[in-house]
Amino acid sequence: MKPSIFIVLIAAGLLAGCGPLQKQERSDLLKKLVGEQCVVQFDRASLGTTSDLPVPPTTDSYNGARTSIHGTLKKYDAEWIVLKTGKTYTYIPLRHVLLIQQI
């Protein structure tokens, strides 16, 4: 299966000129990723790494700081996603997610 990028635009609320994603639409996108290996990219502003320089959306680090986490998407709801890496579960607020990439 080809890697695909599912962009979850919580902060901006826009997707390629369309209106804001409704909760049900976000839920339908995330449902397809449950049980899949994913990379979650964090919103750069949430990490305090905003810059005048462009930062690629799929980079794993910026100035030595991690900007993403890899794992299996286990659960989600309207506000959180749960990623499992090894034996560790990480609960991530959707408002801090830039994008989720299936790998």
N, C-alpha and C positions, 0 to 999 in steps of 0.2 A: 504494500500500500504506500502511495506517495505521501510524504509528509505534507500536512496542510496546516494552515494558520487560521485559527479562529480568533478574531479580534473582538475583545470584550471592551467596548468603550463606555465605561461607567462614568468617568469624569466628564468627558466631552459630550457623550450621549448621541453622537452622530456616526453614521456608517455610510460612507461614500455618497453623501448628499441626501440620504434618506432621513426620516425623522428618528427620534429617540427609540431605542429598542425597548419594548415593553417587557415586563418580568417574564411572561410566558415565552416570548421569543428568545430571551437569554437562556431560559430553562431548556428549551428545545435544542439550542446549540450545545449546551453543556452536557445534555443527556447522551449525545453521541460520543463524548469523550470519557465517560465513566469506564474504568477498567483499562484505559489506554495509558501508555507512557507519554508524558507531556513535559514541556518546559513552560514554567510560568514566569513571565517577565513582569517585574514590578514597575509601577509608574515611577519615573525618575524623580518627580517632584516629591513623592511620598518618601523617597529614600534620601532626599536632600542633595541630590546630584544634578540639579538643573545647571545648565551651562550655556554660554553663548556659542559653544562649539556643538556641531551636530553629533548626536549619539545614536548609532544604529539601533533600531528597536529590538533586534535579536542578539545583541552583544551580551556576553555573560558577566562582564565586569566593566567597571569604569573607575579609573584612578585607583585601582587595586581593591575596590569594593564590589562584592557580588551584587548583581542586579537581577538574578534569576535563581530559580530552584527547579531541580529535575525530580520526577517521581511519577507514580501512578495516581491518576485522579480517582479517588475512592467515593466521595460524596460531594454534594453541593446543595445549597438552598438559595434563597433570594439574596442573601448577604455574604455568604461564606463558601469557600471551596476547601476540600480536605485532600491533601496530597500525601501519599505514603512513599517514603524513601527508606529502603531497608526495613527496620522495625520501628521507625520513627514516623509519627503522623504530624503534619504541619497544617494548622488551620489558618487560612489566608482570607482576609476581608476583600471581597470583590472590588470595593472602592479603591484599592491600591494596586489592582491588576491592570497592566498595560495591554498584554495579550497572552493567549495560551496557544502554544504550538504543539501539535501532535507529532511525536517522533517515532 
